[in-house]
Amino acid sequence: MSHTRVRYEATVPAKLGEALNFLGLEGVEFPEGPKKLHASAIGLLNLSERGTLFRCSRGAVVVRADHTMITFSKLDL
């Protein structure tokens, strides 16, 4: 099992996507522009570095230090 393979997808506001893209976090990709966010398990950990990560069987939620909440759906691979 690879922790770097894209497994999660979220739709975020363009402004937030641009800010996250600027950070250049490992495991976080924007394949369709700043509104569509893909993340691997490593990417989720990097996004939650200064916040909290909740995982469940269908996805994950990252609550960042600035109280921004990003809801991820698990991709069917």
C-alpha positions as CSV (number, residue, x, y, z in Angstrom):
1,M,0.0,0.0,0.0
2,S,1.4,3.4,-1.0
3,H,0.8,6.4,1.2
4,T,1.7,8.7,-1.7
5,R,-1.1,7.6,-4.1
6,V,-4.0,10.0,-4.5
7,R,-6.9,8.7,-2.5
8,Y,-9.0,11.7,-1.5
9,E,-10.8,14.6,-3.4
10,A,-12.2,17.9,-2.2
11,T,-13.8,20.9,-3.8
12,V,-12.6,24.1,-2.2
13,P,-13.2,27.9,-2.9
14,A,-10.7,29.1,-5.5
15,K,-9.1,31.5,-3.1
16,L,-8.3,28.7,-0.6
17,G,-7.1,26.4,-3.4
18,E,-4.7,29.1,-4.6
19,A,-3.4,29.6,-1.1
20,L,-2.9,25.9,-0.5
21,N,-1.2,25.5,-3.9
22,F,1.2,28.3,-3.1
23,L,2.3,26.3,0.0
24,G,3.5,23.4,-2.3
25,L,2.6,20.7,0.2
26,E,3.8,17.2,-0.6
27,G,0.9,14.9,-1.5
28,V,-1.5,17.7,-2.5
29,E,-2.4,18.3,-6.1
30,F,-4.7,20.5,-8.1
31,P,-5.3,18.6,-11.3
32,E,-8.3,20.7,-12.6
33,G,-7.4,24.1,-11.2
34,P,-7.6,25.7,-7.8
35,K,-11.1,24.4,-6.9
36,K,-10.4,20.7,-7.2
37,L,-8.0,19.3,-4.6
38,H,-6.6,15.8,-4.6
39,A,-4.6,14.4,-1.7
40,S,-2.7,11.3,-0.7
41,A,-2.5,10.1,2.9
42,I,0.7,12.1,3.2
43,G,-1.1,15.1,1.8
44,L,-3.8,14.9,4.4
45,L,-1.2,14.8,7.2
46,N,0.6,17.8,5.6
47,L,-2.7,19.8,5.3
48,S,-3.5,19.1,9.0
49,E,0.0,19.9,10.3
50,R,-1.3,22.9,12.3
51,G,-4.9,21.6,12.7
52,T,-6.8,18.4,13.2
53,L,-7.5,15.4,10.9
54,F,-10.5,13.2,11.1
55,R,-10.7,10.1,9.0
56,C,-13.6,7.7,8.3
57,S,-14.3,4.9,5.9
58,R,-15.8,7.3,3.3
59,G,-13.3,10.2,3.5
60,A,-11.7,12.7,5.8
61,V,-12.1,16.2,7.3
62,V,-9.2,18.5,7.9
63,V,-9.8,21.4,10.3
64,R,-6.9,23.9,9.9
65,A,-5.6,26.3,12.6
66,D,-7.5,29.2,10.9
67,H,-10.8,27.2,11.4
68,T,-11.0,26.4,7.7
69,M,-12.7,23.0,7.2
70,I,-11.9,20.9,4.1
71,T,-14.1,17.8,3.5
72,F,-12.7,15.0,1.4
73,S,-14.4,12.2,-0.3
74,K,-12.5,8.9,-0.8
75,L,-11.8,8.2,-4.4
76,D,-12.9,4.8,-5.8
77,L,-9.7,3.2,-7.0
